[in-house]
Every structure is written in C-alpha cells, then in structure tokens.
Amino acid sequence: MELNDWFDKGITAQEYVDSMSQHQQGFVYIYEHFKVPTEDEPLLAQLREKNLRAIILTEDWCGDAMLNIPVFLRIAEISKIDTHFLLRDENLTLMDQYLTNKTSRSIPKIIIIDREGNELFNWGPRAPELQDFIESSSANLPAESDEQFKEKQNEMFQFITKAYRDNEDFRSYVYNDLKKALTS
C-alpha cells in the first residue's frame, strides 16, 4: 500500500480519542493545557501552504503517545495538517517500515506526507531529552530475572506516566523537537 492509502485507512483524532481505553484522561489533560507559544504561530502558519498530512501510528496504552500526540495536534491545528491515526498492532506492515533502531516497534510514529503521498519525514517515538529521562529512569531497574523486576517496572511506568502528564518542560521538549523537524 502507498502512504496515501494508509492515510485514507486511518481514523480522525476525535475517533481515536473516543476509542481510547487507557491514558485518555492524561491525553486530554495535556491537550487542554498545552498551547503553542504565540510567537511561533506565524512560523507554523506558513506550513499551511504545504498542505501537509500526518499518519500517526500509535496505541492508547503508550505513555509517549499520551504526551506527544496532544502536542502534535496543537501544532497541526495551526499548520492545518490533516491527521489520521492507525493502531500500531493492527498495521504492522506499515509499522515495520518505521522501526526504531531497526528493531523496535516504538510509538508513536508521526509520518508527514505531502498531498501526493510522498513522505517528507517521520518523527518519534520521543524527543531526545525524554529519551534521556527514560534511560535514566530505567537504569535502576533490577535484572529481568529478579523476582522484583515486574513490580519495579510497573512503579517506573507509573512514575513516568505521571511525569509525562504533569511536567510542562516535557511538553516543551516535544514541541521544540517537532517544530524543528517541521520547519527545517
């Protein structure tokens, strides 16, 4: 399938949010509390002329998606980027073309295309500062063979999810990295 076909197969942001069973509250909270800096609005408005579209590969259980997608949607509103969503696990043929480090089905993946369906670039799963945060948070986990591993991993995921929801700096990291990708 071509990227235009994948785009057409996708669902709208509202359909995606309505279907969410996990992280919906955090997603909506971030969306409602993140605003594009006023001074950047003219820069992002210039993207309207490009008639960009986005395909977002995601799943609602993903904390990175909870943080990144609402920030992207705010950018998309100003830039008039028509955005459709595909669930990763139902679209592995596409997902496997966008593996992180050639091995991992990390999400979200935001694929920016033009009207003809040509890929301009893709972004994800997270901004560099957040990658550092994840690596730092994971560094103290016991070995997977340790009987406490699952418990400690779940505690870490809860900590990360709360930090993603509440830390405004994290939204800025995502925003700045997305802005850089969109305007370069």
Secondary structure, DSSP 4 states (H G I P E B T S, - for coil): --HHHHHHHSB-HHHHHHH--SSHHHHHHHHHH----GGGHHHHHGGGGGT-EEEEEE-TT-HHHHHHHHHHHHHHHHHT-EEEEEEGGG-HHHHTTS-BTTTB--S-EEEEE-TT--EEEEE-S--HHHHHHHHHHHTTPPPTTSTTHHHHHHHHHHHHHHHHHH-HHHHHHHHHHHHHHHH-
